[in-house]
Amino acid sequence: MAIGPSSRAGSWAADEKAVAALDTEYQAAVKTNDVATMSRILADDFVLVTGLGKTYTKADLVRV
């Protein structure tokens, strides 16, 4: 089955919307220190690299 440009564009838009919603949910969880929500959203192999090169794993971010 061939997928035309409009199908991919719709998928990208849906993906973009889903990621934006997760980002909003994650940011709210950070503000309230909701470790359960942060843990659910972040992948187990998540690594954050800051502009200064410091790295943080999921375990670093959800540590209580």
Order of alpha helices (4+ residues) and beta strands (2+ residues): alpha-alpha-beta-beta-alpha
